[in-house]
Amino acid sequence: MLHDPSHHTPPPQAVEVQLGAADRDRLRRLAGELAAIAALPVHAAKARLWRQLNDLQSARPMVWINELCWHEMNVDDELTLRCEHPWARDQERELRRTLYQWRHLPGDMVIDDHLASPLMFHSTDFGIMEDVDIVRTDDSSDVVSRHFKIQIRDEADLAKIKMPVVSHNELATELHYQAMCATYAGLMPVRKVGQTHLWFTPWDYLIRWWGIEEAMLDMLERPELVHAAVERMVDAWLAELDQLEAQNLLALDCNNTRIGSGGYGYTRALPGTPFDPAHVRPHNMWGCSNAQIFSEVSPEMHWAFAVQHDLRWLQRWGLTYYGCCEPLSGKIEVLRRIPNLRKISVSPWCKTGQLIAQVGGDWVLSRKPSPAILAEDAWHPGRARAALVEFMEATGGRCHVELIMKDISTVRYQPQRLWEWEKIAMDVAEQFAR
C-alpha cells in the first residue's frame, strides 16, 4: 500500500548516512546471522513448494504468519533496538523481526540471499484524510477503534479525491543504496528494488470518508453517486499505476512477496511474456482487490458496486488475488468473472463447505484461521489444531490451500501461543500432504 488514509506520507529525503562504529557493528552482526540462515537449502525447497501451490499443483498446504502484534512479541530483548542513528534503527528493526520470525514462527517462510534497497519514490495522497475519533485499549498497540466522521455527502465532495502524483528521488535512492552496501559489505549483496505488489482496495478508503451506514443506504438510494465515487477511486489508482510503470518503478512479485491478503507470489506463470527484465510492467505481476465492507451485501450489488469497477484495474495484471475479511462463499459466480484469478481469501466467516464445493481445485484457497483463539483468557492448542484439521478434512484433498494466520491484534503478551500455533499448523500441513 502506497497510502495510508490516516496521515500524509512525507516524501523521502536525500540524506547521506554516516554511522558510528557501534551502530555499524550491531547491524553487521545481525546481517551475518541472516546471511547464514539465507544460505540454507531449505529456502529453495520452500520456494518450490510455494510455486507448486500457486501453479495449482500443490504438494501440501503452505503456512505463513504475518501482521503480528510486534509490541507483544519481545522475549529476552530479541526485538530491543540498540542502534542510535535513525537509519540504523530502521534497518535493525527489520533485521531483528526477520530473525525473530525465523527462530520462533517461520512456517514456510523464505529468506532471500540478498538485502533489498527500495527505490525512494513518493506518491501524493488521494487528497483526503480520514477525520476520526480514536479509542485505545492498549497504549503500546497500533490496533485502535475508530469512529469516522463523514466527509463525502454529495457529488461535489467527490472532487476532494485527487489524482496522485509520483516522483522518484533518485539521489535519495542512491544514498540509501550506498549506505546499505557500505554497511553490509562482504556479508550479503544489496539490490535496488522497486514497488512490488500493490494493495488495491477502493472501498477500504471510501468507507472512511463516507460512513458505513451512509454508504450502504446510498447504494440503494443514490446509486449513481456511489458508482461515480468508486470510478473516481479506480481512476486515481490507475493514474498512479501508469506513473509507476512509466517511471520504471515496478518490480516483480513472483517471489517471497506477499500477495493480496495471503502468502507468497511464487509462480511459473509470471513474469510471462512479453517481459523485459529492465522494465517490469503490470502484466508481469500479481494484482488484487477486495471489498471487505461488503460482507452482507448481495452478490448482485457486490458485482455492481465493487468487482465491476475493479475490472479496469484487475485486467492490467498477469494473475490476480481477490478478497480479505469478507466472506466470499456466496459470491463465487461473481469471482468467476475476474480475469486471471488465481487465489481467493477464505476468511473465518466463510461457509467453507459451500465455498469448497464450488471452487474445488480451480483456485488457491487462502484460508485465514481466526486469530481470536490467540486472544482468549486461556490458550487452547487442541482447539487450534481441531480448527485447522476440520478445514483440511472438508477440502477432501481436492483443493490447493495456504494457511495464513494474520490480523493478530493480541496474544495476551504470551508470544509462545503463536510459536505453538505455528508448530501445530506445520504439523497439520504435513498431515495433509498429497
C-alpha positions as CSV (number, residue, x, y, z in Angstrom):
1,M,0.0,0.0,0.0
2,L,1.4,3.4,-1.0
3,H,-1.0,5.4,1.0
4,D,-2.5,5.4,4.5
5,P,-5.7,7.4,4.9
6,S,-4.8,8.2,8.4
7,H,-1.9,10.6,7.6
8,H,0.1,12.2,4.8
9,T,3.2,10.3,3.9
10,P,6.2,12.6,3.6
11,P,8.5,12.4,0.6
12,P,11.9,10.8,1.0
13,Q,14.9,13.0,1.8
14,A,18.3,12.7,0.2
15,V,20.5,12.4,3.2
16,E,24.0,10.9,3.4
17,V,24.1,8.2,6.1
18,Q,27.1,8.2,8.4
19,L,27.1,5.6,11.1
20,G,29.1,5.3,14.2
21,A,31.2,2.1,14.7
22,A,28.8,0.7,17.3
23,D,25.8,1.0,15.1
24,R,27.6,-0.4,12.1
25,D,28.9,-3.4,14.2
26,R,25.4,-4.2,15.5
27,L,23.9,-4.2,12.0
28,R,26.7,-6.3,10.6
29,R,26.3,-8.8,13.4
30,L,22.6,-9.2,12.7
31,A,23.1,-9.3,8.9
32,G,25.8,-12.0,9.5
33,E,23.2,-14.1,11.3
34,L,20.7,-13.5,8.5
35,A,23.2,-14.4,5.8
36,A,23.9,-17.8,7.4
37,I,20.2,-18.5,7.5
38,A,19.6,-17.3,3.9
39,A,22.3,-19.8,2.7
40,L,20.3,-22.8,4.0
41,P,19.0,-25.1,1.2
42,V,15.5,-25.1,2.9
43,H,14.6,-21.8,1.3
44,A,14.9,-23.2,-2.3
45,A,12.8,-26.1,-1.2
46,K,10.1,-23.9,0.3
47,A,10.1,-21.6,-2.7
48,R,9.5,-24.7,-4.9
49,L,6.5,-25.7,-2.7
50,W,5.0,-22.2,-2.9
51,R,5.5,-22.3,-6.7
52,Q,3.6,-25.6,-6.9
53,L,0.8,-24.2,-4.8
54,N,0.3,-21.1,-6.9
55,D,0.6,-23.2,-10.1
56,L,-2.3,-25.3,-8.8
57,Q,0.0,-28.4,-8.4
58,S,0.3,-28.2,-4.6
59,A,2.2,-30.9,-2.7
60,R,0.7,-29.8,0.7
61,P,-0.9,-26.8,2.4
62,M,1.5,-23.9,2.9
63,V,1.8,-22.0,6.2
64,W,2.7,-18.3,6.8
65,I,2.2,-15.8,9.6
66,N,2.1,-12.0,9.2
67,E,0.6,-8.9,10.7
68,L,1.9,-9.7,14.1
69,C,1.4,-7.6,17.3
70,W,5.1,-6.9,17.5
71,H,4.7,-4.9,20.7
72,E,3.8,-8.1,22.5
73,M,6.5,-10.3,20.9
74,N,9.7,-9.3,22.6
75,V,11.3,-12.1,24.6
76,D,14.7,-11.8,26.2
77,D,15.2,-8.5,24.4
78,E,15.4,-10.1,21.0
79,L,13.5,-7.2,19.5
80,T,15.0,-4.4,21.6
81,L,16.6,-1.8,19.4
82,R,20.1,-0.8,20.4
83,C,21.3,1.4,17.5
84,E,21.2,5.2,17.8
85,H,21.1,6.5,14.3
86,P,17.5,6.7,12.9
87,W,18.5,5.0,9.7
88,A,20.3,2.3,11.6
89,R,17.3,1.7,13.9
90,D,15.0,1.2,10.9
91,Q,17.5,-1.4,9.5
92,E,17.9,-3.0,12.9
93,R,14.1,-3.3,13.4
94,E,13.7,-5.2,10.1
95,L,16.7,-7.5,10.7
96,R,15.6,-8.3,14.2
97,R,12.0,-9.1,13.2
98,T,13.1,-11.3,10.4
99,L,15.5,-13.2,12.7
100,Y,12.8,-13.5,15.4
101,Q,10.2,-14.9,13.0
102,W,12.8,-17.4,11.7
103,R,13.6,-18.6,15.2
104,H,10.1,-18.8,16.6
105,L,7.4,-18.9,13.9
106,P,8.8,-19.5,10.5
107,G,6.1,-21.7,8.9
108,D,7.0,-21.8,5.2
109,M,9.0,-18.5,5.4
110,V,11.5,-17.9,2.6
111,I,14.5,-15.7,3.2
112,D,16.3,-14.0,0.3
113,D,20.0,-14.3,-0.3
114,H,20.2,-10.6,-0.7
115,L,19.1,-7.4,1.0
116,A,16.6,-5.1,-0.7
117,S,17.3,-1.4,-1.0
118,P,14.0,0.3,-2.0
119,L,13.7,2.9,-4.7
120,M,12.9,6.1,-2.8
121,F,9.9,7.5,-4.6
122,H,6.8,9.3,-3.3
123,S,3.2,9.3,-4.3
124,T,1.0,12.1,-3.2
125,D,-2.1,11.2,-1.3
126,F,-5.6,10.9,-2.6
127,G,-6.2,14.4,-1.4
128,I,-8.4,13.5,1.6
129,M,-7.5,12.1,5.0
130,E,-9.8,10.4,7.5
131,D,-11.3,12.6,10.2
132,V,-11.6,10.2,13.1
133,D,-12.1,9.7,16.8
134,I,-9.8,7.0,18.3
135,V,-10.2,4.8,21.3
136,R,-7.3,2.7,22.6
137,T,-7.4,-0.3,24.9
138,D,-3.6,-0.7,24.9
139,D,-1.4,2.3,24.6
140,S,1.5,0.3,23.2
141,S,-0.6,-1.2,20.3
142,D,-1.4,0.4,17.0
143,V,-4.7,-1.5,16.9
144,V,-7.4,1.0,17.8
145,S,-11.1,1.6,17.5
146,R,-12.1,4.3,15.1
147,H,-15.2,6.4,14.6
148,F,-15.1,8.0,11.2
149,K,-16.6,11.5,10.5
150,I,-18.4,11.9,7.3
151,Q,-16.6,13.9,4.6
152,I,-18.4,12.7,1.4
153,R,-22.1,13.7,1.3
154,D,-22.8,14.6,-2.3
155,E,-21.3,14.8,-5.8
156,A,-19.4,18.0,-5.2
157,D,-17.5,16.2,-2.4
158,L,-16.0,13.7,-4.9
159,A,-13.7,16.5,-6.1
160,K,-11.9,16.0,-2.7
161,I,-10.5,12.8,-4.2
162,K,-7.3,13.8,-6.1
163,M,-5.2,12.0,-8.7
164,P,-1.8,11.1,-7.1
165,V,1.5,12.4,-8.5
166,V,4.5,10.0,-8.4
167,S,8.1,11.3,-8.2
168,H,11.3,9.4,-7.8
169,N,14.1,10.9,-5.7
170,E,17.0,9.3,-7.4
171,L,19.6,10.8,-5.2
172,A,17.8,9.5,-2.1
173,T,17.7,6.1,-3.7
174,E,21.4,6.1,-4.4
175,L,22.4,7.4,-1.0
176,H,20.3,4.7,0.7
177,Y,21.7,2.0,-1.5
178,Q,25.3,3.1,-0.9
179,A,24.7,3.2,2.8
180,M,23.4,-0.4,2.7
181,C,26.3,-1.5,0.5
182,A,28.9,0.0,2.8
183,T,27.2,-1.4,6.0
184,Y,26.8,-4.9,4.8
185,A,29.9,-5.3,2.5
186,G,31.1,-8.9,2.5
187,L,28.0,-10.2,4.2
188,M,25.1,-10.0,1.8
189,P,24.7,-8.4,-1.6
190,V,22.3,-5.4,-1.8
191,R,19.9,-4.9,-4.7
192,K,17.7,-2.0,-5.6
193,V,14.1,-3.0,-5.6
194,G,11.1,-1.0,-6.9
195,Q,7.4,-1.2,-6.0
196,T,6.3,-4.8,-5.8
197,H,2.7,-5.9,-5.0
198,L,0.1,-3.1,-4.8
199,W,-2.7,-3.4,-2.3
200,F,-5.7,-2.1,-4.2
201,T,-8.8,-1.5,-2.0
202,P,-11.1,1.4,-3.1
203,W,-13.8,0.6,-0.5
204,D,-11.4,0.5,2.4
205,Y,-10.8,4.1,1.7
206,L,-14.3,5.2,0.7
207,I,-15.9,3.9,3.8
208,R,-13.6,6.0,6.0
209,W,-14.8,9.2,4.2
210,W,-18.4,8.2,3.6
211,G,-19.5,6.3,6.7
212,I,-20.7,2.7,6.8
213,E,-24.4,3.1,7.2
214,E,-24.4,6.1,4.8
215,A,-22.6,4.1,2.1
216,M,-24.9,1.1,2.4
217,L,-28.0,3.2,2.2
218,D,-26.7,5.3,-0.7
219,M,-26.1,2.1,-2.8
220,L,-29.9,1.9,-2.7
221,E,-31.0,5.5,-2.6
222,R,-28.2,7.2,-4.6
223,P,-26.5,4.5,-6.7
224,E,-25.3,6.9,-9.4
225,L,-23.3,8.8,-6.7
226,V,-21.8,5.6,-5.4
227,H,-20.8,4.5,-8.9
228,A,-19.2,7.8,-9.5
229,A,-17.2,7.6,-6.3
230,V,-15.8,4.2,-7.0
231,E,-15.0,5.1,-10.5
232,R,-13.0,8.1,-9.3
233,M,-11.1,5.9,-6.8
234,V,-10.2,3.5,-9.6
235,D,-9.2,6.4,-11.8
236,A,-6.8,7.6,-9.0
237,W,-5.2,4.2,-8.6
238,L,-4.8,3.7,-12.3
239,A,-3.2,7.2,-12.6
240,E,-0.7,6.2,-10.0
241,L,0.0,2.8,-11.7
242,D,0.6,4.5,-15.1
243,Q,3.2,6.7,-13.5
244,L,4.9,3.8,-11.7
245,E,5.1,2.0,-15.0
246,A,6.2,5.0,-17.0
247,Q,9.0,5.8,-14.5
248,N,10.2,2.2,-14.3
249,L,9.4,1.9,-10.6
250,L,7.7,-1.5,-10.6
251,A,9.4,-4.8,-9.5
252,L,8.5,-8.4,-9.8
253,D,6.4,-10.1,-7.1
254,C,6.5,-13.7,-8.2
255,N,8.9,-14.4,-5.3
256,N,8.7,-14.1,-1.5
257,T,6.4,-11.1,-1.7
258,R,3.1,-11.1,0.0
259,I,0.2,-11.2,-2.5
260,G,-3.2,-9.7,-1.6
261,S,-4.0,-10.7,2.0
262,G,-2.4,-14.1,1.6
263,G,1.0,-15.7,1.1
264,Y,3.9,-15.6,-1.3
265,G,3.7,-15.0,-5.0
266,Y,6.0,-17.7,-6.4
267,T,4.7,-19.0,-9.7
268,R,5.9,-20.2,-13.1
269,A,3.1,-18.2,-14.8
270,L,4.9,-14.9,-14.1
271,P,6.5,-12.8,-15.3
272,G,5.1,-14.2,-18.5
273,T,5.5,-12.6,-21.9
274,P,6.4,-10.1,-23.1
275,F,8.9,-9.5,-20.3
276,D,11.8,-7.0,-20.2
277,P,13.9,-7.6,-17.0
278,A,15.0,-3.9,-17.3
279,H,11.4,-2.6,-17.2
280,V,8.8,-4.6,-15.3
281,R,5.2,-4.0,-16.4
282,P,1.9,-4.7,-14.6
283,H,1.2,-7.8,-16.8
284,N,4.3,-9.3,-15.3
285,M,2.9,-9.1,-11.8
286,W,0.1,-10.0,-9.5
287,G,-2.9,-7.8,-9.0
288,C,-5.5,-7.9,-6.2
289,S,-8.7,-6.3,-4.9
290,N,-11.3,-6.7,-2.2
291,A,-14.4,-5.1,-0.7
292,Q,-14.2,-6.0,3.0
293,I,-17.1,-3.8,3.9
294,F,-19.4,-5.8,1.6
295,S,-19.7,-8.8,3.9
296,E,-23.5,-8.5,4.0
297,V,-24.0,-7.1,0.5
298,S,-25.7,-9.3,-2.1
299,P,-23.7,-10.9,-4.9
300,E,-25.5,-8.7,-7.4
301,M,-24.6,-5.5,-5.5
302,H,-21.1,-6.8,-4.8
303,W,-20.6,-7.1,-8.6
304,A,-22.3,-3.8,-9.4
305,F,-20.6,-1.6,-6.8
306,A,-17.2,-3.3,-6.5
307,V,-16.0,-6.0,-8.8
308,Q,-17.4,-4.5,-12.0
309,H,-15.4,-1.3,-11.3
310,D,-12.3,-3.3,-10.2
311,L,-12.0,-5.0,-13.5
312,R,-10.4,-1.9,-15.0
313,W,-7.6,-2.5,-12.5
314,L,-7.5,-6.3,-12.4
315,Q,-7.3,-6.7,-16.2
316,R,-3.9,-5.0,-16.1
317,W,-2.2,-7.8,-14.2
318,G,-0.9,-11.2,-15.1
319,L,-2.6,-13.0,-12.2
320,T,-5.0,-11.8,-9.6
321,Y,-6.0,-12.4,-6.0
322,Y,-9.4,-11.4,-4.5
323,G,-10.6,-10.9,-1.0
324,C,-9.7,-10.3,2.5
325,C,-12.0,-10.5,5.5
326,E,-15.3,-10.5,3.6
327,P,-17.0,-14.0,3.3
328,L,-17.0,-15.0,-0.4
329,S,-18.7,-18.3,-0.2
330,G,-21.9,-16.9,-1.7
331,K,-20.2,-14.9,-4.4
332,I,-18.1,-17.5,-6.4
333,E,-20.0,-16.8,-9.6
334,V,-19.2,-13.1,-9.3
335,L,-15.5,-14.0,-8.8
336,R,-15.5,-16.2,-11.9
337,R,-15.9,-13.0,-14.0
338,I,-12.4,-11.8,-12.9
339,P,-9.7,-12.4,-15.5
340,N,-6.7,-14.4,-14.5
341,L,-8.0,-15.1,-11.0
342,R,-5.7,-17.5,-9.2
343,K,-6.2,-17.0,-5.4
344,I,-9.1,-16.1,-3.2
345,S,-9.4,-15.3,0.5
346,V,-11.3,-17.7,2.7
347,S,-12.0,-15.7,5.9
348,P,-13.2,-17.2,9.2
349,W,-16.7,-16.0,8.3
350,C,-17.0,-18.1,5.1
351,K,-19.4,-21.0,4.8
352,T,-16.4,-23.2,4.0
353,G,-18.4,-26.3,2.8
354,Q,-20.3,-24.2,0.3
355,L,-17.1,-22.5,-0.9
356,I,-15.1,-25.7,-1.2
357,A,-17.9,-27.4,-3.2
358,Q,-18.0,-24.5,-5.7
359,V,-14.3,-23.9,-6.1
360,G,-12.6,-27.3,-5.8
361,G,-9.2,-27.0,-7.3
362,D,-9.9,-24.1,-9.6
363,W,-8.1,-21.5,-7.4
364,V,-5.8,-21.4,-4.4
365,L,-7.8,-21.1,-1.2
366,S,-6.1,-18.6,1.1
367,R,-7.5,-19.8,4.4
368,K,-7.4,-17.4,7.3
369,P,-7.9,-19.2,10.6
370,S,-9.4,-16.9,13.2
371,P,-6.8,-15.1,15.3
372,A,-9.3,-14.8,18.1
373,I,-8.1,-18.1,19.5
374,L,-4.8,-16.4,20.4
375,A,-6.6,-13.6,22.3
376,E,-8.7,-15.6,24.8
377,D,-8.1,-15.7,28.5
378,A,-6.6,-19.2,28.2
379,W,-4.7,-20.7,25.3
380,H,-6.3,-23.8,23.8
381,P,-3.9,-25.6,21.4
382,G,-6.2,-28.5,21.0
383,R,-8.9,-26.2,19.6
384,A,-6.4,-24.5,17.3
385,R,-5.4,-27.9,15.8
386,A,-9.0,-29.0,15.5
387,A,-10.0,-25.9,13.5
388,L,-7.2,-26.5,11.0
389,V,-7.9,-30.2,10.7
390,E,-11.6,-29.6,10.2
391,F,-11.0,-27.2,7.3
392,M,-8.5,-29.5,5.7
393,E,-10.7,-32.5,6.0
394,A,-13.5,-30.5,4.4
395,T,-11.4,-30.0,1.3
396,G,-11.3,-33.8,0.7
397,G,-7.9,-33.4,-0.9
398,R,-9.4,-31.5,-3.8
399,C,-8.2,-28.0,-3.0
400,H,-4.9,-26.0,-3.1
401,V,-4.6,-24.4,0.3
402,E,-2.5,-21.9,2.2
403,L,-3.0,-21.4,5.9
404,I,-2.4,-17.7,6.7
405,M,-2.5,-16.5,10.3
406,K,-2.9,-12.7,10.2
407,D,-4.6,-9.8,11.8
408,I,-3.1,-10.7,15.2
409,S,-4.2,-7.9,17.5
410,T,-3.0,-9.6,20.7
411,V,-1.6,-12.8,22.1
412,R,-2.2,-11.6,25.6
413,Y,1.5,-10.8,25.9
414,Q,2.2,-14.6,25.6
415,P,4.1,-14.9,22.2
416,Q,4.6,-18.6,22.9
417,R,1.0,-19.0,21.9
418,L,1.8,-18.0,18.4
419,W,5.0,-20.1,18.4
420,E,3.0,-23.1,19.3
421,W,0.3,-22.3,16.7
422,E,3.0,-22.3,14.0
423,K,4.2,-25.8,15.1
424,I,0.6,-27.1,15.1
425,A,-0.1,-25.6,11.6
426,M,3.1,-27.1,10.1
427,D,2.2,-30.5,11.6
428,V,-1.3,-30.3,10.1
429,A,0.2,-29.2,6.8
430,E,2.4,-32.4,6.7
431,Q,-0.5,-34.5,7.8
432,F,-2.5,-33.4,4.7
433,A,0.4,-33.6,2.2
434,R,-0.7,-35.2,-1.1
